[in-house]
Amino acid sequence: MTQVSALWRHPIKAHGREALDQVHLFKGQTMPWDRRWAVAHEGAKATGSDWAPCANFSRAAKVAQLMAIEARSDEAAGTVTLSHPDRPDLTFAPDSESAAFLDWVRPLMPADRAQSTAILSAADRGMTDTDFASISVMNTASHADLCQRMDQDLSMQRWRGNIHLDGFAPWAERDWIGRTLKIGTTRLDVREHIVRCMATAANPATGQRDADLLGALKAQFGHQEFGVYAVVIEGGTVAVGDPVEVI
């Protein structure tokens, strides 16, 4: 059976992942509270008034320790709680308490990297890596196949996806561009493959780089892509265990 095996969102871009049991998706929007905020660094040109490319933000491709952050959101209170193995838990409101966050994250930032300076809001559409409001979809069988080829047991969290799918053949998603995923009561159009970065090298449990997924993808398949970006064309609720159909 092809089905949803996990749902994840990342309230602050590159700063923590959060598991969900279900989520309501809206037409033309990102997953609610996914990349709702992003952390600008001292070289950023982003103003917070619109979507901006990822080069403006602190991210795990440059700072491996960020991969070890976990997040919990309280939507009613407007707060996020961040956890990291080397830092005390922090609960704060990103819209009004950025100073507390900047103090918290500073010890994780290498001195030779651009330092984090501000939290920018992207509440209307999410600060995804795409210039359109996307949902990222991962095939767990493709991950398992790559792990086998690398002879390493690696976490799916290295891919930082939104929707994980079980029951498909390895790399079946390579043929989904231009097709539609029917998941629960929603429909998503698959737009493009996801080109990967150095964030995948870091272990989500430790924040240490210990696996060359980019090299393995290049050597095995001649590209550095994993997963697909999709756009919600019919909103509705998606839950873990929901069946999935490719049409």
PyMOL commands that set and color helices and strands:
alter all, ss='L'
color gray80, all
select helices_A, chain A and resi 54-56+64-68+98-108+140-150+156-159+172-175+198-201+213-221
alter helices_A, ss='H'
color red, helices_A
select strands_A, chain A and resi 3-9+18-20+22-25+37-41+70-74+79-84+87-92+116-121+135-139+163-166+180-183+186-195+225-234+236-239+244-246
alter strands_A, ss='S'
color yellow, strands_A
deselect
rebuild
show_as cartoon
